Amino acid sequence: MKKMAFYSIKGGVGKSSVAVNIAFLASKSGIRTLLLDLDAQGAGSFYLNVEAVAGTNLKSLALGKHAVLDQIRASDYPGLDVIPARDGLRNLDLILDKNESGLMPLASRLVKEYDLLVIDCPPQIGVTGEAIFALSDALMIPTIPSPLSVRTLEQVTAIFARKKLDQTIIRPFISMFDGRKKLHHQTAESIKAHFAACLETVIPYAAEFEKMGIQQAPLSRYAPSGKAGIAMQALFDEMRKKELL
């Protein structure tokens, strides 16, 4: 099972919407996919119209106990399941802090059931962030071509360097690109020049993404031929070509 996390310290960069669309496209291509929504805002779960069942056990999730299988919910799309966000996710740091294995037991519990684990991460570092770093085969970082967003990318790479983590898993990609802005063009080129692992596909700023909250569906379901849908398919194809999926 491959493990892919969509992560950003900065909010509002398109993290959840891209995670959901990549998970959907993976399942559509025959990859058995599970979306793990660890973001307390629950945007990924909402986009897929999946809600957590009351009383779900956060500790069972964190420690990969057998009961975690009871927390999996089927989406409306064959081959795509969800462990939805739930109350108390902000306390996940406290649970993981007492467990040296991090999220590894969870992955071990799921490995026979799925080909791909997609994690929609909380916008924080902390113990949960470090557990996700250790678990992931690829850390996908959506980066708006603006100075503040680039700064957060540099902060992540600095954390990896300081803690001597495997920096090769860091895979930035340009998100919410506005072709009308000269700064976006300049910054996008700078990102690609300075981060060799940056993916070539650029995800544009597009109104179709905002409609995901209205449709409660991946945009590839309702607007596959729009510029955002085409870009999302191109990102998926590039990720598959580079064996990230």
N, C-alpha and C positions, 0 to 999 in steps of 0.2 A: 504494500500500500504506500503510495506516495503521499506526502504531507506538505501542503502548501498553505502558507499564511499570508493574508492581506493585512498589512500593518502600516500605521502612520501615527506619529505622535500628534500631528496636527489634524484637527477635524475638518470636515468640509472639503475633502480632496477626492471624493468619489470612491472611497474604499469599499463600502458595503455594496454599492450598486455594481461595481466591477466584480467583486467576489461572487455575487449572486449570478451574474450573467456568465461568468466563466464556469461556475458549477453547473449551470443549466446546459451550456454548450457541451460540457464534458459528458453529462448524462445522456444528452441527445446523440452523442457519438458512440455510445455503448459502454462508457466508463461508469462503473458503479460508484456513485458519488455521495458523500455525506457532507453537508454543510454544518459546521459547528459554530454556532453564534455565541461568541464570548463577549460581545459588546453589550453593555447594560442597556443601551438605547434600543436594541432589538430591531434595527432597521432591516437586517438581512432576513430575519424571521417574518417581519411584516411584509416585505416585498414578495415573499413566497406564500403569504397568507397562512402561516403556521403559528400556532400559539402553544406556549408551554402549558402542561397540565398542572393544576394547582397541587402543591405539595411535593414537587419534584425535589430530589435530594442533591444539593450542590456538592456535598462531600462525596457521594457515590460517583458523581461525574469527575471530580478532580482526581480521585484515587483510582479510577478505572474499575470500580467494583461491578459485579455482575448486574446490579440494578440499573446501571447506566443504559443497558440495552432497552429498558422500559421507557427511557426518556426520548427514544428516537421516534420521530413522526414522519409519516410519508407526506411528500408534497403532492401537488396535482400533476407532477410530471414523472413518468416512469423512470426508474433508475436514479432518482434524486430524493434523498431523505434529509431530514433536518433534526439536529438537536437544538431546539429554539432557546433564545435568551430567556432568562428567568430572574425573578426577584432574588437579590442577594449576591449577584455576580460581583459587586464591588467588594465583597468579602472573600473573593477567591484568593487574593494575596495571602490572607491569614491562614487559609487551609494549606495552600501550597508551601508556605514558609515552613511548615512542620513536616513536609514530605520531600526528602532529598531526591526522589525519583521524578519529581515534577509531573509532567503530563504523559510520561512514557507508559505508565500502566494503562491509561485510557487508550492510547494508540494500539497497544498489544491486545486489548479487548476487542478492537474494531477490525483488526487486520484481516480476519477471515471473511468479513462481511462486505468490505469495500475495496475498490481499487485506488480511490482518491479521497483524501480528507482535505476539505477546504475550510480554513479557519478565518472567520471574520473577527479580527482582534480588537480589544479595547484600545483606545488612544492613550496609552500610558506605558511606562517602562516597568518598574517594580518587579516583584517576584513573578507575577503572571507573564509579563513580557519576556523575562529571561527563560521561563519554562517553555514558552512558545519558540524562542530562538533555538533552544536546545533540541526541540522536537522536530523542527521544520527542515524539509529538504530544500525548500525555496521560500524566501521571504520577499514577497512582492510589495514594493513600496510605491504607491501612486504619488507622483510629484507634480504639483502645479508649477509651471515655469515662472516662478516669482522668487524673489530673494528669501522670504520667510520660509517658504516650502523647501527650498534648497538647503537652508540652514538646518531644518529638521532632519533632512537626509544625512547631512554631515554629522549631526549629533548621533544618529544611529550608527554610522560607521565608526565614530569615535568610541562609542560604547563597546562595539565588537572588538576594536583594537585594544581597549583598556582591559577587557575581560578575557582577551585571547580566544575569542570565538572564531568560528569559521566564516570569514567574510565572503567567501565565494557563494554563499547562499543568498546574499543580498542582490535582488534584481529590481532596480528601479524602472519605472516606465512613466512617460509623460502623460499627465491627466488634465482634463479640463482646459485644453489648449484653445486659445482664442486667436485665430489667424489674423484678426484685425489689429492685434497689438504687436508693435515692433519689439517690445520688451519680451514677449513670449517667444518670438522667433529667436532672439539673441540668447535668451536664457536656456531654451531648449537645446540649442546647439552647444552651449557651454556645458550643460549637464551630460550630454552624450560624449563630449570630448574628455571630460574629467572622470566619468564613471563608465568604464569599458563594458561593464555588465548591463548597462542600460538597454532595454529592449528598443527596437527600431520603431515599432508601432506607436502611433500617437493617438490618444483618446481625446476627441474634441469636446469642447464645451457645447452642449446641445440640450434643447428643451425636452427631447425624448427621455432623457434620464429623469427629469423631474416628474414625468408622467408615470414612472414606475410606482410611485406612492398612490396614484389614483387607480391604476390598473391592477396593482398588487400582482405583478407578473414581471418576468424578465423581459427587457425591451426586445430581445430577439424573438419573442412571441408576438408582439403587437407592432413592432416597427423594424423588422429585420433589414429592410431596404433603405432606411434612413442613414445619414452619415454616421450616426452613433452606432447603429446596428452593424454597419459594414466594418467600422473600426473595431468593434468588439469581436467580430468574427476573425478579423485579421490578427488581433492580439492572441486569440485562442490558437489560431493556426501557427503563429510564431512560437508560442509557448510549447506547442506539441512538437514542432520541428526541432526545438532546442531540448526536447525530452524533459521538460519541466512537468509535464502531465503524464 
